[in-house]
Every structure is written in structure tokens, then in C-alpha cells.
Amino acid sequence: MTAAAPLESRSSYPTADWQRRAMWIVVPLALVALQLIFAGTQLPEYLDETFSDPLDDFASWAQQNRSSNWLFTVIFRPLTSLVSTGLETIEDTLLWVPWFVIPIAIFLYIARTRAWKSAIAASLAIIYPGLVGLWDVTIETLALMGMAIVLSVALGVPIGILAAFRRGFDTAIRPVLDAMQTIPAPVYFVPMVMFFGIGPVPATLATVIYALPPVVRLTTLGIRGVAEQSVEALTMFGATRWQTLRKVQIPMALPTIMAGVT
């Protein structure tokens, strides 16, 4: 008799299924009530001014102080020069290479997995812009993507390694990575144009922001997926943490890391 009482009292609580059904009723009713209270389809002007005016003021300030303020001269201008130099180097290299080398290299890279149809399709897709007179524009796009990959790997792999060893850091950056991967890439152009102006540099950095989360996540996953026995064996022979990371963990996690890069 004493054991039956908690079961009866527990059964009186609403189940998870009942709560889900209730949400399908409560949420639409709440939306209808809000529509009746705040009638109209336009956003109130005071809300628009509250958020848009500070952004407009900041954009005007950035445009006026781009050549004098330390924020631009010390941080953003050197970063712009670095990315621009990388883009020019990659683009000049691709233009220096004979045109037929790029599609052949792409074909061989994909064909090594015996995906012959995909290799042929990718090679033809590279050749087609040249046939319609858009080869230089295609090279610019390839240079932009190449520079974005380089920056994503240079930033994402160290951050992923740090997140693999620091659980608190991983927990802190996880919502940031979720937001970076959820927000569409064109949204990042707005702040990038304010800080870096119009050109290939903000496009590259916006692509990096969108491409960085997979590199960080899969680097963390790969490092944590290394067998503990391998790490312990190297530690027993007196290897330091850096030696263990360089000689065991990164090589064994490399396939997972490359999945994030691709």
C-alpha cells in the first residue's frame, strides 16, 4: 500500500505528451492575442529608430575616421593589407599556371576516390567559365575561396585544439559557433563593409566567419576521438603534451579535421 501511493501521485502530473499537445493550443492563442493587442503589420517607428539610429551613427563615424582612428590604423588596415596580399598572391599564382592545369588537378584530386563522374563534372565546370569569357572572374573567386580556407584553417584548428582540452572554453564558444553557422553569410557583409570598405577583403572575411565553425567543431571532435591508450602510451615514454599533440593526436585526428576543411 505504501509503494502504490507515490505511483498514483506521480500519475497525476501531466505527461510530456500532454504538455506538447497543450503547446500547440497555447502558442497559437498567444499569437492571436498579441495580434489583437498590437494591431498592424508595420514595425513601430520608435523601435526602428531605437535600433537603426545608433547603427547609422556608427557607420557615419567609421566612414569619417577610417583614415585617422587607431582602431582602423592599428587593427583593420593591417588586417586588410594582409588579406589583400594573400588574395593577390593566390590570384597571380593561378593566373600564372596554364589554364589546363587547374581542371586536370581537380580531376585527379577527385578521381583518386574513383568518383569518375564527379571528377569529370567538376573539371567541365571549371572549364566552362573560360569558354564563355569569364576565366579571370573565376580565378578571382577561386582566390577568394582559397584565402578563406587558409584563414579558416589557421584560426579554426588552434581554437578547436584549445576547445578539446578546455571544456569550459568549449562550452563558452559553442553558442557563438552556432550563431556564426546559423546566420546566412551575406548578413556579415554589413559590418564588414563598415570596417573594411567595399572589395574582396570583406567578402573573404565574411566567408571565413561562416566557414570557421565546422573547422573548430571537427577539430575538437577529432582530438577528443583519439584513443586514450595511444596518448597514455606516449606519455609513459616521457613525451610532453606538445609532443603528444604533434605526433599522435593531430595525425590521428587529421581525417576528421580535413572533413571540416572540405
C-alpha positions in Angstrom: 0.0 0.0 0.0 2.8 2.4 0.8 4.5 1.8 -2.5 1.3 2.5 -4.5 0.8 6.0 -3.2 3.8 7.6 -5.0 2.8 5.9 -8.3 -0.7 7.3 -8.0 0.6 10.8 -7.1 3.2 10.6 -9.9 0.5 9.7 -12.5 -1.5 12.8 -11.6 1.3 15.0 -13.1 0.9 16.0 -16.8 2.9 13.8 -19.1 5.3 15.1 -21.7 2.9 14.2 -24.5 0.1 16.2 -22.9 2.4 19.2 -22.5 3.3 19.1 -26.2 -0.3 19.0 -27.1 -1.0 21.9 -24.8 1.7 23.9 -26.5 0.0 23.5 -29.9 -3.0 25.2 -28.4 -1.4 27.8 -26.1 1.1 29.2 -28.6 -1.4 30.0 -31.4 -3.8 31.6 -28.9 -0.9 33.7 -27.6 0.0 34.8 -31.1 -3.7 35.7 -31.9 -3.8 37.7 -28.6 -0.7 39.6 -29.5 -2.0 40.4 -32.9 -5.2 41.8 -31.4 -3.2 43.9 -28.9 -0.6 45.2 -31.3 -2.7 45.5 -34.4 -0.9 46.4 -37.6 1.7 44.8 -39.8 4.3 47.6 -39.7 7.1 47.7 -37.1 6.5 50.7 -34.8 8.7 53.7 -35.7 10.1 54.2 -32.3 11.5 50.6 -32.4 13.0 51.3 -35.8 14.7 54.5 -34.6 15.9 52.8 -31.4 18.0 50.2 -33.3 18.7 51.9 -36.6 19.9 55.3 -35.4 22.9 54.0 -33.4 23.9 51.8 -36.3 23.6 54.7 -38.7 25.7 57.0 -36.4 28.3 54.3 -36.0 28.5 53.8 -39.8 29.0 57.5 -40.3 31.7 57.6 -37.6 33.5 54.7 -39.2 33.4 56.3 -42.6 34.8 59.6 -41.3 37.5 58.2 -39.0 38.7 55.3 -41.2 42.0 57.0 -42.0 42.8 58.5 -38.6 41.4 56.4 -35.7 43.7 53.9 -34.1 41.1 51.2 -34.4 41.4 51.3 -38.2 45.1 52.2 -38.5 46.4 49.6 -36.0 43.9 46.7 -36.4 41.7 46.8 -39.5 44.1 48.4 -42.0 47.0 45.9 -41.4 44.4 43.0 -41.5 43.1 44.4 -44.8 46.6 44.6 -46.2 47.4 41.0 -45.1 44.2 39.5 -46.6 44.6 41.6 -49.8 48.2 40.5 -50.2 47.2 36.9 -49.8 44.4 37.3 -52.3 46.7 38.9 -54.9 49.4 36.2 -54.4 46.9 33.3 -54.9 45.3 35.0 -57.9 48.6 35.8 -59.5 49.7 32.2 -59.0 46.5 30.8 -60.5 46.8 33.1 -63.5 50.5 32.1 -63.9 49.6 28.4 -64.1 48.5 27.3 -67.6 44.7 27.1 -67.9 44.5 23.4 -68.4 46.5 22.6 -65.2 43.6 23.6 -62.9 40.9 21.3 -64.4 43.4 18.4 -64.6 44.4 18.9 -61.0 40.8 19.0 -59.9 40.1 15.8 -61.9 43.0 13.9 -60.4 42.1 15.0 -56.9 38.5 13.7 -57.2 39.4 10.7 -59.3 41.7 9.3 -56.6 38.4 8.3 -54.8 37.2 6.6 -58.0 34.4 9.0 -58.4 34.9 9.3 -62.1 31.6 11.1 -62.9 32.1 13.7 -60.2 35.7 14.3 -61.4 34.6 14.8 -65.0 31.7 17.1 -63.9 34.0 19.2 -61.7 36.6 19.6 -64.5 34.0 20.6 -67.0 32.5 23.1 -64.5 36.0 24.8 -64.2 36.5 24.9 -68.0 33.0 26.3 -68.8 33.6 29.9 -67.4 36.7 30.1 -69.6 34.7 29.1 -72.7 32.3 32.0 -72.1 35.0 34.6 -71.4 34.8 34.6 -67.6 38.1 32.9 -66.8 39.6 35.9 -64.9 36.5 36.3 -62.8 36.6 32.6 -62.0 40.2 32.9 -60.9 39.3 35.8 -58.6 36.5 33.6 -57.0 38.9 30.7 -56.6 41.5 33.0 -55.0 38.9 34.3 -52.6 37.8 30.8 -51.6 41.4 29.7 -51.3 42.3 32.6 -49.0 39.1 31.9 -46.9 40.2 28.3 -46.5 43.7 29.3 -45.4 42.3 31.7 -42.8 39.7 29.3 -41.6 42.3 26.6 -41.0 44.8 29.0 -39.4 42.2 30.2 -36.9 39.9 27.1 -36.6 42.4 24.4 -35.9 44.1 26.1 -32.9 40.7 27.2 -31.5 39.4 23.6 -31.9 42.5 22.2 -30.2 42.1 24.5 -27.3 38.4 23.6 -27.0 39.3 19.9 -27.0 41.5 20.4 -23.9 39.4 23.1 -22.1 35.8 22.0 -21.5 34.9 25.5 -20.2 36.2 27.2 -23.3 34.3 24.7 -25.5 31.1 25.4 -23.6 31.6 29.2 -23.9 32.2 29.3 -27.7 29.5 26.8 -28.6 26.7 29.3 -28.7 28.9 31.7 -30.7 29.7 28.9 -33.3 26.0 28.1 -33.5 25.2 31.7 -34.3 28.0 32.0 -36.8 26.9 28.9 -38.7 23.1 29.7 -38.5 23.2 33.3 -39.7 23.5 33.5 -43.6 26.8 34.6 -44.9 25.5 37.7 -46.7 24.4 39.2 -43.3 28.1 39.5 -42.4 28.7 41.9 -45.3 27.0 44.8 -43.4 29.5 45.1 -40.6 32.4 44.0 -42.8 31.8 46.9 -45.2 31.7 49.4 -42.3 35.1 48.2 -41.0 36.9 47.2 -44.2 35.1 49.1 -47.0 33.9 47.6 -50.3 36.0 44.9 -52.0 37.2 41.3 -51.9 38.6 41.6 -48.3 35.2 41.9 -46.6 33.9 39.1 -48.8 36.8 36.9 -47.8 36.3 37.6 -44.0 32.5 37.1 -44.2 33.2 33.7 -45.8 35.7 32.9 -43.0 33.1 33.7 -40.4 30.7 31.3 -42.0 33.2 28.6 -42.7 35.0 28.7 -39.3 32.5 26.7 -37.1 32.9 23.3 -38.9 36.7 23.5 -38.7 36.6 24.3 -35.0 33.9 21.6 -34.2 35.5 18.8 -36.2 39.0 19.6 -34.9 37.6 19.4 -31.3 35.8 16.1 -32.2 38.9 14.6 -33.8 41.2 15.4 -30.9 38.8 14.0 -28.4 38.2 10.9 -30.5 41.9 9.8 -30.3 42.2 6.6 -28.2 43.3 7.3 -24.7 45.6 4.2 -24.9 47.7 5.9 -27.6 48.0 9.1 -25.6 48.9 7.2 -22.4 51.5 5.1 -24.2 53.4 8.1 -25.4 53.1 9.8 -22.0 54.6 6.8 -20.4 57.7 7.2 -22.6 58.1 10.8 -21.2 56.6 12.8 -24.1 55.4 16.3 -23.3 51.9 17.4 -24.0 53.1 19.3 -27.2 54.9 16.2 -28.4 51.8 14.1 -27.8 49.6 16.5 -29.6 52.0 16.9 -32.6 53.0 13.2 -33.0 49.8 11.4 -32.0 46.7 13.4 -31.6 46.8 15.7 -34.7 47.9 12.9 -37.1 45.2 10.5 -35.8 42.6 13.3 -35.9 43.6 14.5 -39.3 40.9 12.8 -41.3 38.2 14.4 -39.1 39.9 17.8 -39.3 40.1 17.5 -43.1 36.3 16.8 -43.2 35.8 20.2 -41.6 38.2 21.8 -44.1 36.4 20.3 -47.1 
